[in-house]
């Protein structure tokens, strides 16, 4: 085969994840056999630049692998759609398409066909409105050309000419503020994140996600959690946006993405496969075990784990926006890992509206939709309070409608029974009204680590 003759040029450091391009049977007892699409972790380089010592993910088996049989697992990037204006009426679209120029265009949500889209294009002094409809999970204008997402559709009528439209798409009218994002499904395959459905064994339902059920499953001998997405229209893009974000994240205190099942047809169910966290959510763990089982050491461990995961996200310029004990999961060995990146965004992207959990969200985020790592720090303070109150709902004596008013007037929750003073001090700092006065996660982690060391003595 041609790949056997290639010389490997890159140097991979320990911990690099690679995905198999071909089957490898192994030629000696030192070799590590693997199958196409298996993922492996590099342990160390060898004297021969074409061979590495590696571990097969999921199995724990180790051995030598040829570098030219594998490739580095890539990140799946989101693509901005500056020409997508969301829910605007026909007359507003026509108002935006000024001054008239052939090929000036935008895309909006269809007002007549909810769930579909409309392409609005200037030609002469008029605006043509083309209905973009979903058929079997794909987008089409003319029942001849079909596309996986809006980006593909726009690029087609831009690069390939009008192809049946009044004219070629040449100048986008850019939306102000928050931009919609699109995911190219093919990137998951190209970057080594695609899993075949037959490789997954689905078991019992273990929860409900924003888009569909979450199942316990098995993938190549390891227990996994599988999120299903039944509806393959607009929600599929949001669902895959969460998965694409997870391809760039690797930390012991974040739930790890293992892969995505895309199905053969665009209308098939999509699955996100992650590591299985056997002890469920932190909030349920706290409530069901309580003071009889959970020690001071457990509590400070959960606090340190979560803070370490958040410091990593902050370093990557990511804002979680929904940090709470319900979105932290506990592994078999009692490690806390942050999950649910459905609302996570890069800090420099503008945010607008949406439903946010009032008791966990900072005042400036509720008032101005201004989400930053400092609003995550406010939520972390609430999460600490949950840990030390054994999973109680925050602000227990205040009606939900009055929480914001109380907080803005200076009210702060009291320290939970038995909570160390140093931990409560961290909560109070996290709840400073001015976000600039709140500490960062990187500043907070050593403080929690010191408390952890003292708890163990």
HUPE-V422715 format. One line per field, one symbol per residue. ss: DSSP state (H for helix, E for strand, C for the rest). psi: psi as a letter, one per 20 degrees, with the letter a starting at -180 (. if undefined). burial: # if it has 16 or more other ideal C-beta (glycine too) atoms within 10 Angstrom, else .. Layout:
BEGIN
ss=???
psi=???
burial=???
END
This chain:
BEGIN
ss=CHHHHCCCCCCCCCCCEEEECCCECCCCCCECCECCCCEEEEEEECCCCCEEEEEECCCCCEEEEEHHHEEECCCCCCEEECCECCCCCHHHHHHHCCCCCCCEEEEEECCCCCCCEEEEEEECCEEEEEEEEEECCEEECCCCCCECCHHHHHHHHHHCCCCCCCCCCCEECCCCCCCEEECCHHHHHHCCCECCHHHEEEEEEEEECCCCEEEEEEECCEEEEEEEECCCCHHHHHHHHHHHHHCCCCCCCECCEEEEECCCCCCCCEEEEEECCCCCEHHHHHHHHHHHHCCHHHHHHHHHHHHHHHHHHHHCCEECCCCCHHHEEECCCCCEEECCCCCCEECCCCCCCCCCCHHHCCHHHHHHCCCCHHHHHHHHHHHHHHHHCCCCCCCCCCCHHHHHHHHHCCCCCCCCCCCCHHHHHHHHHHCCCCHHHCCCHHHHHHHHHHHHHHHCC
psi=qhihiqpphrpprpippqqphrqohqiriiqoqrqpiqqqppgqrrhoijqqprpophhiqqapqphjirqpprqoqqpqmhjpjcnqrghhghhhmqqpppiprrprqphhnpharppopppcjrppopooqpoljrqqhjjgpqqhrhgggghgighjahlirhrqogoqopqqbpqqqqpohhhhghjkipqqhiipopcqpirpahiaqpqqapoliqprpopqogpkchhhghghhghhghijpoqikqppphrpoirhqhiqpqppprqpohjaqhghgghhhahhgprhggghgggggghgghhggghjkppgilprhhjpqprhkkppppamkhiqqqhjpqqpbrpqogiipqghhhgjknprhhhhhghhgggghggijljqpqlhjpqghiggggghiipqqrpqpjpqhhghhgghhhkphohhiqrrhhhhghghhghgghhi.
burial=.......#...#...#####...#.......#.#..####.#........########....########..##.#.##.#.###..#....#..##.....########.....########...#.##.###..#####...##########..#.......#.###..##.#...#######.##..#####....#.....#..#.##.#######...######..#.####.#########.#.#.###.#######..#...########.#.###.##.......#.#.#################...##############....##########.....#....##.########....######################.##.......#...#....##.##..##..##.##.####..#..##.#..##.##..##.....
END
